[in-house]
């Protein structure tokens, strides 16, 4: 799908498809936003070439997997980031690489599936004001996507609090859930770390198309950096909390096991001497005078009872019971 949005010199917004793009390419008047979704690669590359976009930038944009990056070329700046298709409260994430080619009077966005940040700004009333400076619009698209990440991450905090409250009665299902969350948070940490570094580079190294020496551009980019930094710090903190909860569960399990083993050990320690006494007087040798004692049976039972009672008293005194 190819769609175009043109801001003409009079400030009016026109929406169209490839024909509107062709018209702009013929005279280059106004500012164009061209959005391409799931287009044929060869046709896509040919069209991008007409914007004088460098072939290496096109190759980076068309790779199925590529880490977020920002790179300046002669006629545009390539902004490549992890766009968002969907994310829920359990951090089930579907992401995709989104490429933004930022020129002096154009913005070209390229993605394989609907991207939430692009859809928001394509239909926003303020798109004309932002498109006057393509670098600002590109930054705000990424800012909107980061905001959706942030909403999901903040919503996850409530689920994490619920798990903390259940830790004393935790079971294997909660442990499996925590392990799953650690994996998802690790993925998000990697994405947000890339984004934080990307925006930091934009701030530290201004270029002709995303010029952070302009106060308005710097304000928008700085706001994006703070959001990316917050996302990375939150996911890092939640990842550590999940790890602490897992460690706490293992400690509780180990403590319960130790208590169980202590009780079993005490029981074993009590029955060992009793078994010894029963074994000695169960041998039935003829030269054992105790076997013929009229009260032998009761004496042995009394001895066994006294031994068990004495051991129980000793273990309780030592705090083992």
N, C-alpha and C positions, 0 to 999 in steps of 0.2 A: 504494500500500500504506500502510495506517495501522496502527500498533501502539502500544500503551501499556504503560507500566511505572509502577506506583503503589507508593510507599513509604508505608504507613499509619502512624498515630500510634503503633502498637505496634512499629514497626521491621520489620514483615514486608513482603516484596516480592511484589506480584501482577503477573502479566503478562497482557495481553489485547489487544483491538483497540479499535475505536471505541466499543463498548459500555462498556468500562471508563472511557474518556475521558468519555462521557456521564454516567456515575455520579459521576465526580469533579466535573464541571461543575455537577451538581445540588447538591452540598453543600460542595465545595472543601475537603474534609478530607484531610490527608496531602499528599504532594508527588508531582506527576505529571511523568513524562517522556513526551511525545508525539512520535513520530517519523513523518514523512510523506515518502514517496518516490514521485515521479512521479504526483502526484494531479492531478485536474482543477482548473484554476486557480480557477474560480468557487466550486466546493465547498470548495477549500482556503481561499480568502479568507473565505468565510462562517464556516468553523470557527475560523480565526484571530481573526475578529472577536468570537467568543464568549469569547475570552480577554482581551478589551478591548485588543487590540493595535492600535496606531495604523494607519490606512490607508496612510500614507506608508511606514511600516516594511514593510507587506505588499507594497507596490509595489516597494520596493527588493529585497526577497527574491525576488520573482517575475521580476525582470529576468534575461534569459539571460546577459548579461555585465555585471558590476558590480565595480569594484575593492573590495578588502577595506576594511571600515569598522567602526567601533563608534559607536553613537549611543544616547543615553538618551531614552526616552519616559516618559510618565506611569506606565504600568503594567508596563513591561519595558525591558530593554536589548537592542538588536539587535546581534549579533556576526556579521558577514559575512566569511568568509574563503575562500581558495582551497583547497578540499578535494581529496583525492587519490583517484582511481579506480585508477590503476596507474602504476608507474614501474619501469624496468629498469636494468641496469648501464650501458647505453649512453645513459642519460638520456632515453629515449623516454617522454614524459610524457602522461598523460591526467588532466586536472584538471577540476574543476567548482566552481561557487559553492555553498557550504554556509551556510545561515542558521541561527543559533541565537537564539531569543527567550528571554531569561533573566528570569524573574519572581521574586517573593518566594517562591512555593511551586510553581513549575512551570518546566519547560524544554521548549521546542518546537524540534525540529530539522526542517529542511526541505531536501530535496535531490532531484535528478532521477534519480540512479543510485546504486547502493550506494557508500557512503563508508567507507573503511577505518577511520578513527578512530572513527566512530559504531558500526560493527559490532564493533570491539574492546570498547568500553565497554558496549555493549548486552548482551554475553555475559560480561562480567567479573564475578567474584565480589565485587569491591570496589565495584560500582556503587551499592549501597545506602548505603555510607558516604559516597561522593562526592555522591550525590543529596541528602543532607541539606542541602547548600548548593549550589543549582543553579548558582551562578556558578563554583564550583570544578569541578563536572562539565563545564561548558561549556569551561573553560580546559583541563582534562585531555583532552578530546576533541581540541582543537586541538593540544595537546602531543603526543599520540600520532601525529597526522597529520604533524606536523613531524619526529617521530622517524623515520618511514618515509622522508621526504625525505632526512634526514640519512644514513641507512644507504646509500641509493643514491648520494648525493654522495661519501661516503667510499669506497665500492666503486669509484667512477670514478677515484679517485686512482691505483689500480694500473694501469688502462688508460693513463692519462696518463704514468705512469713508463715503460711499455713503448714508447710512442711516442717519448719522449725518447731511449731507447736505440737506436731505429731511425733517428734523424734523419740520420746520416751516409750511410745508404743509402735515404733517403726517396724515395718516388715520388709520382706524381700521386694515387694512391689514398689515401695517408696525408694528403696536402694536402686532398683532398676531405673526408676524415673529420674533420680538425681544423676545417675551415670549418663543417661540420655541428655539431660540438660547441660552437663559439662561438655559433651561433644558439640552441642548446638552453640553454646557460648564460646567455645574455642573457635568455631567457624566465624562467628560474629566479631570476635576480637581481631581475627586476622583481617577481615574486611575493614573494620573501623581504624585499625592501625594504618592500613594502606591509605585510607581517606584522610586521616590526620596528617600523614606525611605529605600527601598530594597537595592539600590546601596550604600547608606550611611552605612548600616550595613556591606556590603562587604568590604568597605574601613576601617571601624573601627575595624572589627573583621576578620582578615585574617584567611583562613583555608588552609588545605593541597592541595586543588584542585583549588581554586581561590585565590592564594597567593599574596595579594597586597603588601607584603614586597619585592617582585620582582619588580624592577623599571619598566620593560616593561609592566607587568600586571597592576601595579598601574597607569601608564600613560593611558592605554586604559580604565580602570575603572573610573578614574578621568574625562576623556573626556565624558564618558557616564553619570556620575553624573551631570556634568555641563549642558548637554543637557536636562536631566530630570528636573533639577532645572529651566532651562529656560522655558520649556514647562509648568511647574506648575505656574510660575510667569506670563507668558503670558495669560494663560487661566483664571487665577485669575483676571488679569487686564481687560481682555475683558468681563468677567462676570460682573465686577463692572461698566464698561462702558455701557453695556446693561441695567443694573439697573438704571444708571443715565439718560440714554436716555428715559427709561420708565417714570421715575419720572419727567423729563422735559416735556414729552408729557402730563402727567397728570396736571402739573402746567399750561401749555399753554391752555389746555382744560378748566381748572378751571378759568383762567384769561378771556378767551373768554366768558365763561358762566356768569362771574361777570359783564362784560361789557354789555352783552345782558340784564341781569336782571336789571342793573342800568337804561338802556334806558326805559325798560318796567315800572320800578318804577316811573321814571320821568313822563312818559305818564299818568300813573295811577294817580299820584299826581296832574297833571294838570286837568284831567277830573273829579276828585272827586268834587271840588267846582262848576264846571260847571254843573255837574249832580245835585248837591244840589239846585242850583238856578233854574234849569229847573224843578226839582221836586216840589219846593215850588210854583212856578207859574203855575204848571200844576194841582193844586188841585181843582181849579174852585169853591172856596167858594164864596157866594154872598156878603160877607162883606169884600172883598179884593178890595179896591178902585183902586189899580194899574191896575187891569184888565180892568177898564173903561177909563184909561188915553189914550188920542188919540195917544201919542207917547210911550206908555209903552213897546210895542214890541221892538222898536228900542233902548230904554234905556236899557232894559235887555240884548239885543245882545251886546250893547256897553260895558256894565258891564262885561259880560262874556269874550269879547275880551280883555278888559283891564286886567282882572284877569289872563287869560292865558298868555298874553304878560308879565305881571309882574312876574309870576312864572318862565317863561322861562328865563327872565333876571336874576332873583335870582339864578337859578340853574347854569346858565353859569358863573356867578360871583364866585360862590363857586367851580367851576371846575367840576361839575357833568356832564356836557355836553361838 
